[in-house]
Amino acid sequence: MKYLHTFAEKCNGCNTCMSVCSQLYFKVDDPEKSAIKVSAAGKNSFALSVCNQCRVCVAECPTAAITVNKLGVVMINKTLCINCLACVAACPTDVMMTYRGGLVPFKCIACDACAKQCPTGALKIEVKED
């Protein structure tokens, strides 16, 4: 399974990852539209929240709009999604995202764009056995 591994101890809170993500997928620099979230976790420390590909959302989707691709990444079919938000409610790590005016939820698809731009090496794409 391919996923984005986070190393919070390396994060400097620059938010480059959130900017890269929202620009790549929504063509706008907007933290609300980023599939990775950086938040303060104390003095000079940050928490990184991103999908770990656990697949809880797959089982909860009533229309089978959420599937797992051949790399083990959870994907959302925007055509099949009815925006019921069952996946958002079921997500144990609160990383199935929505935004004001959005038609369907979104999440990290382990594309590696943020990891490539992270100046501190706090993000890395990894593969693990299911």
N, CA and C atoms as a LAMMPS dump frame, in Angstrom:
ITEM: TIMESTEP
0
ITEM: NUMBER OF ATOMS
390
ITEM: BOX BOUNDS ff ff ff
-5.0000000000000000e+02 5.0000000000000000e+02
-5.0000000000000000e+02 5.0000000000000000e+02
-5.0000000000000000e+02 5.0000000000000000e+02
ITEM: ATOMS id mol type element x y z
1 1 1 N 0.844 -1.172 0
2 1 2 C 0 0 0
3 1 3 C 0.893 1.24 0
4 2 1 N 0.611 2.15 -0.882
5 2 2 C 1.341 3.415 -0.991
6 2 3 C 0.658 4.453 -0.098
7 3 1 N 1.458 5.175 0.68
8 3 2 C 0.893 6.194 1.552
9 3 3 C 1.923 7.288 1.83
10 4 1 N 1.458 8.395 2.345
11 4 2 C 2.332 9.504 2.707
12 4 3 C 2.701 9.365 4.174
13 5 1 N 3.97 9.114 4.433
14 5 2 C 4.47 8.984 5.805
15 5 3 C 4.88 10.369 6.287
16 6 1 N 4.499 10.696 7.515
17 6 2 C 4.842 12.008 8.065
18 6 3 C 5.867 11.878 9.186
19 7 1 N 6.736 12.844 9.256
20 7 2 C 7.75 12.937 10.306
21 7 3 C 7.559 14.301 10.972
22 8 1 N 6.611 14.365 11.902
23 8 2 C 6.228 15.637 12.519
24 8 3 C 7.403 16.345 13.183
25 9 1 N 8.347 15.578 13.69
26 9 2 C 9.495 16.191 14.368
27 9 3 C 10.367 17.016 13.415
28 10 1 N 10.232 16.775 12.123
29 10 2 C 11.002 17.528 11.127
30 10 3 C 10.249 18.747 10.59
31 11 1 N 8.957 18.828 10.869
32 11 2 C 8.119 19.9 10.313
33 11 3 C 8.448 21.244 10.968
34 12 1 N 8.579 22.278 10.135
35 12 2 C 8.837 23.626 10.652
36 12 3 C 7.605 24.534 10.554
37 13 1 N 6.473 23.964 10.129
38 13 2 C 5.236 24.731 10.059
39 13 3 C 5.156 25.725 8.922
40 14 1 N 5.943 25.539 7.888
41 14 2 C 5.964 26.497 6.772
42 14 3 C 4.712 26.417 5.89
43 15 1 N 3.994 25.303 5.968
44 15 2 C 2.758 25.084 5.199
45 15 3 C 2.971 24.951 3.696
46 16 1 N 4.201 24.716 3.274
47 16 2 C 4.471 24.496 1.852
48 16 3 C 3.645 23.33 1.331
49 17 1 N 3.526 22.282 2.111
50 17 2 C 2.78 21.093 1.682
51 17 3 C 1.318 21.425 1.398
52 18 1 N 0.704 22.229 2.26
53 18 2 C -0.697 22.592 2.057
54 18 3 C -0.861 23.456 0.813
55 19 1 N 0.065 24.332 0.597
56 19 2 C 0.024 25.192 -0.583
57 19 3 C 0.172 24.379 -1.864
58 20 1 N 1.154 23.479 -1.879
59 20 2 C 1.393 22.631 -3.055
60 20 3 C 0.161 21.782 -3.355
61 21 1 N -0.412 21.177 -2.327
62 21 2 C -1.574 20.299 -2.514
63 21 3 C -2.767 21.062 -3.091
64 22 1 N -3.114 22.176 -2.478
65 22 2 C -4.287 22.914 -2.958
66 22 3 C -4.068 23.504 -4.351
67 23 1 N -2.849 23.917 -4.639
68 23 2 C -2.57 24.452 -5.971
69 23 3 C -2.636 23.363 -7.038
70 24 1 N -2.138 22.181 -6.707
71 24 2 C -2.132 21.093 -7.678
72 24 3 C -3.54 20.606 -8.003
73 25 1 N -4.363 20.431 -6.993
74 25 2 C -5.669 19.823 -7.218
75 25 3 C -6.82 20.798 -7.375
76 26 1 N -6.681 22.003 -6.837
77 26 2 C -7.772 22.969 -6.936
78 26 3 C -7.356 24.27 -7.62
79 27 1 N -6.087 24.346 -8.028
80 27 2 C -5.569 25.512 -8.757
81 27 3 C -5.684 26.808 -7.961
82 28 1 N -5.619 26.704 -6.638
83 28 2 C -5.688 27.869 -5.768
84 28 3 C -4.881 27.578 -4.5
85 29 1 N -4.222 28.586 -3.963
86 29 2 C -3.465 28.432 -2.724
87 29 3 C -4.418 28.679 -1.559
88 30 1 N -5.023 27.608 -1.061
89 30 2 C -6.053 27.711 -0.026
90 30 3 C -5.918 26.525 0.924
91 31 1 N -5.504 26.751 2.168
92 31 2 C -5.316 25.647 3.115
93 31 3 C -6.567 24.786 3.311
94 32 1 N -7.741 25.388 3.144
95 32 2 C -8.993 24.643 3.285
96 32 3 C -9.117 23.562 2.202
97 33 1 N -8.434 23.757 1.101
98 33 2 C -8.502 22.818 -0.016
99 33 3 C -7.243 21.969 -0.126
100 34 1 N -6.611 21.724 0.993
101 34 2 C -5.429 20.864 1.035
102 34 3 C -5.784 19.547 1.705
103 35 1 N -5.296 18.45 1.154
104 35 2 C -5.555 17.13 1.731
105 35 3 C -4.601 16.804 2.875
106 36 1 N -3.635 17.658 3.117
107 36 2 C -2.753 17.527 4.279
108 36 3 C -2.944 18.772 5.131
109 37 1 N -3.001 18.576 6.429
110 37 2 C -3.19 19.701 7.341
111 37 3 C -2.012 19.781 8.306
112 38 1 N -1.518 20.989 8.505
113 38 2 C -0.455 21.262 9.466
114 38 3 C -1.068 22.122 10.56
115 39 1 N -0.881 21.717 11.811
116 39 2 C -1.406 22.505 12.92
117 39 3 C -0.377 22.58 14.038
118 40 1 N -0.446 23.649 14.798
119 40 2 C 0.474 23.824 15.921
120 40 3 C 0.189 22.752 16.967
121 41 1 N 1.257 22.211 17.536
122 41 2 C 1.119 21.167 18.557
123 41 3 C 1.985 21.501 19.767
124 42 1 N 2.178 22.766 20.015
125 42 2 C 3.037 23.209 21.104
126 42 3 C 4.075 24.168 20.575
127 43 1 N 4.954 24.596 21.454
128 43 2 C 5.983 25.554 21.056
129 43 3 C 6.95 24.909 20.067
130 44 1 N 7.014 25.479 18.873
131 44 2 C 7.912 25.003 17.807
132 44 3 C 7.696 23.543 17.411
133 45 1 N 6.475 23.047 17.583
134 45 2 C 6.171 21.688 17.12
135 45 3 C 4.835 21.704 16.388
136 46 1 N 4.71 20.784 15.445
137 46 2 C 3.541 20.773 14.576
138 46 3 C 3.014 19.359 14.398
139 47 1 N 1.715 19.264 14.195
140 47 2 C 1.069 17.988 13.902
141 47 3 C 0.727 17.969 12.417
142 48 1 N 0.917 16.825 11.789
143 48 2 C 0.597 16.645 10.377
144 48 3 C -0.527 15.625 10.275
145 49 1 N -1.606 15.996 9.621
146 49 2 C -2.752 15.107 9.458
147 49 3 C -2.954 14.812 7.985
148 50 1 N -2.964 13.522 7.656
149 50 2 C -3.112 13.107 6.265
150 50 3 C -3.642 11.675 6.24
151 51 1 N -4.315 11.301 5.178
152 51 2 C -4.893 9.959 5.05
153 51 3 C -3.815 8.878 5.127
154 52 1 N -4.083 7.861 5.943
155 52 2 C -3.162 6.723 6.05
156 52 3 C -3.643 5.523 5.234
157 53 1 N -4.656 5.734 4.406
158 53 2 C -5.207 4.705 3.514
159 53 3 C -5.789 3.52 4.296
160 54 1 N -6.422 3.788 5.432
161 54 2 C -6.946 2.718 6.299
162 54 3 C -8.151 1.991 5.703
163 55 1 N -8.864 2.64 4.82
164 55 2 C -9.979 2.039 4.078
165 55 3 C -11.313 1.974 4.823
166 56 1 N -11.426 2.589 5.965
167 56 2 C -12.705 2.619 6.674
168 56 3 C -13.766 3.269 5.791
169 57 1 N -13.408 4.307 5.09
170 57 2 C -14.349 5.027 4.224
171 57 3 C -14.879 4.16 3.088
172 58 1 N -14.07 3.243 2.614
173 58 2 C -14.482 2.361 1.512
174 58 3 C -15.719 1.568 1.925
175 59 1 N -15.681 1.025 3.119
176 59 2 C -16.797 0.211 3.613
177 59 3 C -18.044 1.043 3.896
178 60 1 N -17.875 2.305 4.202
179 60 2 C -19.004 3.165 4.565
180 60 3 C -19.713 3.802 3.379
181 61 1 N -19.096 3.835 2.228
182 61 2 C -19.682 4.522 1.075
183 61 3 C -20.872 3.735 0.516
184 62 1 N -22.076 4.325 0.514
185 62 2 C -23.262 3.602 0.048
186 62 3 C -23.348 3.432 -1.468
187 63 1 N -22.53 4.158 -2.224
188 63 2 C -22.607 4.075 -3.684
189 63 3 C -21.376 3.429 -4.314
190 64 1 N -20.477 2.922 -3.494
191 64 2 C -19.221 2.32 -3.971
192 64 3 C -18.386 3.323 -4.775
193 65 1 N -18.499 4.598 -4.404
194 65 2 C -17.708 5.639 -5.067
195 65 3 C -16.267 5.64 -4.574
196 66 1 N -16.025 4.997 -3.45
197 66 2 C -14.678 4.96 -2.878
198 66 3 C -14.118 3.556 -3.047
199 67 1 N -12.994 3.484 -3.718
200 67 2 C -12.356 2.2 -4.01
201 67 3 C -10.863 2.291 -3.695
202 68 1 N -10.193 1.166 -3.824
203 68 2 C -8.752 1.104 -3.604
204 68 3 C -8.101 0.765 -4.938
205 69 1 N -7.151 1.591 -5.375
206 69 2 C -6.5 1.322 -6.659
207 69 3 C -5.418 0.25 -6.516
208 70 1 N -4.76 -0.085 -7.604
209 70 2 C -3.794 -1.184 -7.6
210 70 3 C -2.571 -0.906 -6.731
211 71 1 N -2.337 0.364 -6.398
212 71 2 C -1.221 0.722 -5.519
213 71 3 C -1.629 0.734 -4.048
214 72 1 N -2.921 0.476 -3.798
215 72 2 C -3.42 0.466 -2.43
216 72 3 C -3.889 1.818 -1.934
217 73 1 N -4.041 2.764 -2.845
218 73 2 C -4.47 4.111 -2.477
219 73 3 C -5.988 4.214 -2.592
220 74 1 N -6.617 4.745 -1.558
221 74 2 C -8.06 4.957 -1.553
222 74 3 C -8.381 6.134 -2.471
223 75 1 N -9.307 5.906 -3.402
224 75 2 C -9.667 6.913 -4.404
225 75 3 C -11.176 7.165 -4.377
226 76 1 N -11.578 8.378 -4.728
227 76 2 C -12.992 8.75 -4.781
228 76 3 C -13.393 9.003 -6.228
229 77 1 N -14.433 8.317 -6.678
230 77 2 C -14.983 8.533 -8.011
231 77 3 C -16.01 9.659 -7.9
232 78 1 N -15.678 10.815 -8.415
233 78 2 C -16.534 11.989 -8.287
234 78 3 C -17.882 11.812 -8.976
235 79 1 N -17.929 10.967 -9.98
236 79 2 C -19.178 10.731 -10.698
237 79 3 C -20.16 9.919 -9.853
238 80 1 N -19.654 8.958 -9.103
239 80 2 C -20.515 8.103 -8.289
240 80 3 C -20.855 8.696 -6.924
241 81 1 N -20.057 9.629 -6.454
242 81 2 C -20.26 10.218 -5.126
243 81 3 C -21.538 11.055 -5.101
244 82 1 N -22.355 10.842 -4.07
245 82 2 C -23.601 11.6 -3.914
246 82 3 C -23.486 12.647 -2.801
247 83 1 N -22.28 12.854 -2.292
248 83 2 C -22.004 13.847 -1.252
249 83 3 C -22.824 13.62 0.014
250 84 1 N -22.999 12.353 0.382
251 84 2 C -23.73 12.04 1.609
252 84 3 C -22.868 12.259 2.847
253 85 1 N -21.555 12.304 2.653
254 85 2 C -20.564 12.548 3.695
255 85 3 C -20.439 11.419 4.722
256 86 1 N -20.92 10.229 4.366
257 86 2 C -20.738 9.076 5.257
258 86 3 C -19.256 8.801 5.471
259 87 1 N -18.464 9 4.449
260 87 2 C -17.016 8.776 4.543
261 87 3 C -16.363 9.77 5.496
262 88 1 N -16.811 11.001 5.457
263 88 2 C -16.271 12.035 6.338
264 88 3 C -16.585 11.687 7.789
265 89 1 N -17.821 11.276 8.04
266 89 2 C -18.229 10.91 9.398
267 89 3 C -17.488 9.676 9.903
268 90 1 N -17.202 8.742 9.007
269 90 2 C -16.569 7.481 9.405
270 90 3 C -15.059 7.573 9.566
271 91 1 N -14.426 8.555 8.975
272 91 2 C -12.963 8.641 8.975
273 91 3 C -12.419 8.736 10.403
274 92 1 N -11.645 7.739 10.833
275 92 2 C -11.154 7.732 12.215
276 92 3 C -10.08 8.783 12.499
277 93 1 N -9.494 9.349 11.466
278 93 2 C -8.436 10.342 11.659
279 93 3 C -8.83 11.734 11.16
280 94 1 N -10.088 11.904 10.799
281 94 2 C -10.611 13.2 10.34
282 94 3 C -9.827 13.793 9.178
283 95 1 N -9.458 12.955 8.226
284 95 2 C -8.694 13.445 7.076
285 95 3 C -9.423 13.262 5.741
286 96 1 N -10.674 12.852 5.801
287 96 2 C -11.528 12.901 4.62
288 96 3 C -12.078 14.321 4.631
289 97 1 N -11.674 15.118 3.679
290 97 2 C -11.902 16.562 3.71
291 97 3 C -13.115 17.006 2.896
292 98 1 N -13.662 18.125 3.319
293 98 2 C -14.686 18.836 2.554
294 98 3 C -14.327 20.321 2.629
295 99 1 N -14.919 21.095 1.771
296 99 2 C -14.748 22.54 1.851
297 99 3 C -16.044 23.205 1.426
298 100 1 N -16.226 24.403 1.889
299 100 2 C -17.432 25.166 1.586
300 100 3 C -17.624 25.253 0.077
301 101 1 N -18.747 24.779 -0.394
302 101 2 C -19.041 24.831 -1.819
303 101 3 C -18.551 23.632 -2.612
304 102 1 N -17.856 22.716 -1.957
305 102 2 C -17.344 21.53 -2.646
306 102 3 C -18.447 20.525 -2.925
307 103 1 N -18.362 19.851 -4.045
308 103 2 C -19.395 18.89 -4.422
309 103 3 C -19.141 17.496 -3.874
310 104 1 N -17.888 17.131 -3.694
311 104 2 C -17.553 15.807 -3.154
312 104 3 C -16.389 15.949 -2.174
313 105 1 N -16.296 15.024 -1.218
314 105 2 C -15.147 15.035 -0.311
315 105 3 C -13.854 14.777 -1.09
316 106 1 N -12.732 15.052 -0.458
317 106 2 C -11.438 14.766 -1.067
318 106 3 C -10.466 14.315 0.007
319 107 1 N -9.36 13.695 -0.423
320 107 2 C -8.373 13.154 0.503
321 107 3 C -7.033 13.035 -0.191
322 108 1 N -6.025 12.726 0.578
323 108 2 C -4.69 12.52 0.021
324 108 3 C -4.685 11.27 -0.853
325 109 1 N -4.09 11.397 -2.027
326 109 2 C -3.966 10.243 -2.921
327 109 3 C -2.507 9.817 -3.079
328 110 1 N -1.684 10.238 -2.137
329 110 2 C -0.266 9.838 -2.114
330 110 3 C 0.433 10.133 -3.441
331 111 1 N 0.242 11.344 -3.935
332 111 2 C 0.806 11.717 -5.242
333 111 3 C 2.281 12.108 -5.164
334 112 1 N 2.75 12.463 -3.985
335 112 2 C 4.154 12.798 -3.733
336 112 3 C 4.502 14.259 -3.996
337 113 1 N 3.566 15.069 -4.466
338 113 2 C 3.883 16.466 -4.781
339 113 3 C 4.333 17.234 -3.544
340 114 1 N 3.646 17.052 -2.433
341 114 2 C 4.013 17.776 -1.214
342 114 3 C 5.36 17.314 -0.677
343 115 1 N 5.601 16.009 -0.718
344 115 2 C 6.87 15.462 -0.219
345 115 3 C 8.052 15.999 -1.022
346 116 1 N 7.864 16.127 -2.318
347 116 2 C 8.946 16.64 -3.169
348 116 3 C 9.277 18.101 -2.867
349 117 1 N 8.307 18.846 -2.38
350 117 2 C 8.514 20.269 -2.115
351 117 3 C 8.816 20.586 -0.65
352 118 1 N 8.679 19.618 0.234
353 118 2 C 8.905 19.862 1.663
354 118 3 C 10.379 20.197 1.913
355 119 1 N 10.659 21.377 2.467
356 119 2 C 12.052 21.787 2.651
357 119 3 C 12.782 21.078 3.79
358 120 1 N 12.046 20.378 4.65
359 120 2 C 12.687 19.746 5.809
360 120 3 C 12.68 18.221 5.773
361 121 1 N 12.052 17.636 4.761
362 121 2 C 11.977 16.179 4.691
363 121 3 C 10.973 15.577 5.658
364 122 1 N 9.952 16.345 6.026
365 122 2 C 8.941 15.871 6.969
366 122 3 C 7.918 14.94 6.323
367 123 1 N 7.958 14.797 5.009
368 123 2 C 7 13.972 4.274
369 123 3 C 7.741 13.043 3.333
370 124 1 N 7.243 11.812 3.235
371 124 2 C 7.878 10.842 2.341
372 124 3 C 6.844 9.805 1.914
373 125 1 N 6.808 9.511 0.624
374 125 2 C 5.946 8.442 0.137
375 125 3 C 6.607 7.113 0.475
376 126 1 N 5.829 6.22 1.059
377 126 2 C 6.338 4.898 1.404
378 126 3 C 5.348 3.847 0.937
379 127 1 N 5.818 2.631 0.88
380 127 2 C 4.98 1.496 0.508
381 127 3 C 5.104 0.463 1.612
382 128 1 N 3.955 -0.056 2.048
383 128 2 C 3.973 -1.123 3.043
384 128 3 C 3.013 -2.214 2.606
385 129 1 N 3.232 -3.401 3.098
386 129 2 C 2.355 -4.525 2.778
387 129 3 C 1 -4.315 3.427
388 130 1 N -0.059 -4.73 2.74
389 130 2 C -1.419 -4.629 3.303
390 130 3 C -1.591 -5.562 4.468
